[in-house]
Structures are given as structure tokens and as C-alpha cells.
Amino acid sequence: MSYGGIFDYPGKVERLEELDAQTADPEFWGDGDAAQVVLREQNTLKKLLERIDEAGLVLDDAIALYELAREASDEESAAEAWQTLGEADKKVEHLEFRRMLAGEHDSASALLSINAGAGGVDSQDWAEMMLRMFQRWGERKGFEVRVIDVQEGDQAGIRGADLSVEGEYAYGWLRSEIGVHRLVRISPFDSQARRQTSFSSVMVLPDIGDENLDIEVVESDLRVDKYRASGAGGQHVNKTESAVRLTHLPSGIVVACQMERSQHKNMATAMRMLKAKLWEREQQRRQEEINALEGDKKSIEWGSQIRSYVIHPYRQVTDLRTELKVSNVDAVLDGDLDAFMEAFLLKQGHEGTDR
């Protein structure tokens, strides 16, 4: 049996042995940030190898049971063997899909931004619906989702929001959501009940930590504003100037954080967001004319519509990149996004193989 070869099993074992040797070195903890990077890679490899081993054991059991059933002409055992083989096949399919999450930072946590677009109060309401949708998706996946900052709308909804989605492969999954999301419905804010089209955009960055970012922010390039947090958060949050907004003057990038009661913690999170956005801008500059895949990514980031959510005159969610259509709009808005994410990542993976 050599199915493990498609996952480069020997290479992963060899790499894990190298990492184990590093962690056994007495000087390993001399650089705490570098040590954390090694430990994360070590943990990811261990989990992957465990899943491959588990799939292999189930497959071995299925083959052994089938051979015994065939020798004994036992139809019941043969049927059980085929059922076990199906379980093994699902495990291998899951592992095969995980190969689509093989980008440089796919295993990282994510920083997700939502911004209301054209459509006035309807788009601001749509942005708030999307905020809930991604929060529910993150909860379903077992990720820790935290709202870093929210800009409330003038009448209803939100003008924008920033989320931290912490967990293994959060960025790998969420990068499929980068782009413009379109909603078509009867406006709840129109007294004449007319149909309204609303737009909101999504941006996702890998939360890869300061230790992995070769980005220097000069203090003189920053404008720091401190203010009282708005919205829910308790009396203490609202009565103290714990919220922080950073403006990077050379680039014009603005980030804010108000999720913590501690101004120091909010400052640290805002700085992490700023560095991530500066890093992404630098990556675009370096690669926009070199890599065709990055060219596709750039067009998405700059406003290409990726998905339509239609509630009226019919009910359907359509992904314009993969042509996947789902009629259960309520489930999608409640965070059931995996089908769209998987279809995009598989399509992207196949295109990469074709090239």
C-alpha cells in the first residue's frame, strides 16, 4: 500500500524528526519567538501524520476483512468490508482536500475585514449580516472569533468591522472569501418595499505574528488616536479611553482595535493588524506581475464580485467563480459556507496543477 506517497509521508516524517531534534537542543528556547514558529510547525505535522496513519489503519482493516470474507464466502462480512473501505476513502478524500491548504500561510490564523459598499443603509445592514455569517462559520469550525473593531452605521447595520479568527488553517479557508459579496432582496428600509441590491467587500490577511514579519514601523510615521470604545462591552469599556486607532501616514492605512479593556492590549493588536496589512501590500508589489495566481488574487481584492445572495425574486446563493448554487439561503447566512470554500479551493488547486 503506497497511498501515503501522495502526501509525501516520508518527507513529512523526516521534517518532523528535524523539528524534534531542534526542540531537544538545550538552546532551543533562547529565541522565544523562533521557538513558537518551530512548535507550531511541529504540532501541525504531528496532527497530519496522525490522520494519515489513522486512514491507513482503517484501509488495512477493510482489506483484511474483505480477504477473509472472500475466502469464507461471507456476504455479510464482505458488505462490512466495503462499508469500512468507504470510511477509509472519506478519510483519504479529507486528507487530499487538505493538500489544497498548502499555501505559505494557509495554516495561520486570520484577520478578516468587512466593509459596506454601494447601497447606503441596505449595504450597511448587509455588512452586519455578513459579520454574523462569518462569526457563525468560525464557531462551527471551532475557531476563536473575536470582534476587534466595529464602525456602526448611521441608521442601521455597520460601515465596517474587523475580526480575529484564531485557529489552525483559518486563513487557508477564509482566503476563498476575499472579494465583493452581493445581496438582492426587498429592502426592509424602503417604505415602498422595492427590491434593492447591496454590496459589501471582504478582505482576509494571515495573522502570522511579528516574528514572521520583516516589517518595521517607524514611530514618527504613525498617528495614534485613543478614544472610548463604542457599542457593547460594558460600562468600564465605554468610560475609559481604551480603544486605539493607528494611522500609517506614508501608506494611509488605518486600523483600530477596541475589543479589550486594556489600552495596551488594543495597541498591540492594532499594531499586529497594521503590520499584516503592510506585509500584504508589499507582497502585492513584489508579485503582481510575476505570478498568474497572484494576478487572480489581486483582481478579487480590488472588487471582483465573487458571490450573489438572492432572497427576492427567488432564493439562491451563487458563487460566480465556481458556479456552485445553493438554494438554502438561510443556512448559508447562518454560516454554512464550507461548500463554497471547498469548491473554490479545489478549483484553484486543479488550475494550479494544470499550469
Protein Blocks (a to p, Z undefined) as FASTA:
>chain_A
ZZlmmnommlmmmmmmmmmmmmmpmklmmpmmlmmmmmmmmmmmmmmmmmmmmmmmmmmm
mmmmmmmmmmnopaklmmmmmmmmmmmmmmmmmmmmmmmmmcfklmpccdddddddehij
mlmmmmmmmmmmmmmmmmmnopacddfbdcddfkggcfbdcdddedehklmmmmmmgccd
ddddddfkbfnlpacdddddddddddebjklpccdcdfklpccdddddehjeijklmmpc
fbccdddfknopacddfkbfblklmmmmmmmmmmmmmmmmmmmmmmmmmpmklmmmmmmm
nopafbdcdfbfbdcdddfklopacfblmlmmnopamlmmmmmmmmmmmmmmmZZ
